[in-house]
């Protein structure tokens, strides 16, 4: 991989509308060259027979079947509510009528 040049950094800065001093251009050229070199090294290591992963450790979801179970009748569930209406909890309105 060829090194990124100071002129290329200056061109990118101009396209990005960044005003950079000469010493900043030199400094950024060296930093960008290190980044490009590191990315190239990572690309060399990646093999096609290794599947991409989203996590370092193998994770599996634990599922259980949904089962209908007995629950509280509405009257008992709403017994301790400060306000109830039509077998539902009544809560203060927080949105306008238009929302």
QUIMO-V693386 format. One record per residue. N is the residue number from 0. RES is the residue in three letters. OMEGA is omega in whole degrees, 0 to 359 (none if undefined). D_FIRST is the distance of its C-alpha to the first C-alpha in whole Angstrom. Layout:
[[N:RES:OMEGA:D_FIRST] [N:RES:OMEGA:D_FIRST]]
This chain:
[[0:UNK:181:0] [1:UNK:180:4] [2:UNK:176:7] [3:UNK:184:9] [4:UNK:178:12] [5:UNK:179:16] [6:UNK:178:17] [7:UNK:178:15] [8:UNK:178:16] [9:UNK:178:19] [10:UNK:178:19] [11:UNK:179:19] [12:UNK:179:21] [13:UNK:178:24] [14:UNK:180:23] [15:UNK:182:24] [16:UNK:176:27] [17:UNK:176:26] [18:UNK:182:27] [19:UNK:176:25] [20:UNK:181:26] [21:UNK:180:24] [22:UNK:177:24] [23:UNK:178:23] [24:UNK:179:20] [25:UNK:181:19] [26:UNK:181:19] [27:UNK:178:17] [28:UNK:179:14] [29:UNK:180:14] [30:UNK:180:15] [31:UNK:177:13] [32:UNK:177:10] [33:UNK:180:11] [34:UNK:181:12] [35:UNK:178:8] [36:UNK:180:7] [37:UNK:179:11] [38:UNK:179:10] [39:UNK:178:8] [40:UNK:179:10] [41:UNK:180:13] [42:UNK:177:12] [43:UNK:183:12] [44:UNK:183:15] [45:UNK:180:17] [46:UNK:182:19] [47:UNK:181:21] [48:UNK:178:24] [49:UNK:182:24] [50:UNK:176:26] [51:UNK:180:24] [52:UNK:177:27] [53:UNK:182:28] [54:UNK:182:30] [55:UNK:180:29] [56:UNK:178:33] [57:UNK:181:34] [58:UNK:174:37] [59:UNK:177:40] [60:UNK:177:42] [61:UNK:181:46] [62:UNK:172:48] [63:UNK:180:52] [64:UNK:176:54] [65:UNK:179:56] [66:UNK:176:59] [67:UNK:180:62] [68:UNK:178:64] [69:UNK:178:67] [70:UNK:181:66] [71:UNK:172:68] [72:UNK:183:71] [73:UNK:181:70] [74:UNK:181:73] [75:UNK:179:72] [76:UNK:182:68] [77:UNK:185:70] [78:UNK:182:73] [79:UNK:182:71] [80:UNK:178:69] [81:UNK:178:70] [82:UNK:178:70] [83:UNK:180:70] [84:UNK:179:71] [85:UNK:179:71] [86:UNK:176:70] [87:UNK:173:67] [88:UNK:176:66] [89:UNK:181:67] [90:UNK:179:64] [91:UNK:178:64] [92:UNK:178:62] [93:UNK:179:59] [94:UNK:177:58] [95:UNK:179:60] [96:UNK:184:61] [97:UNK:185:59] [98:UNK:none:56]]
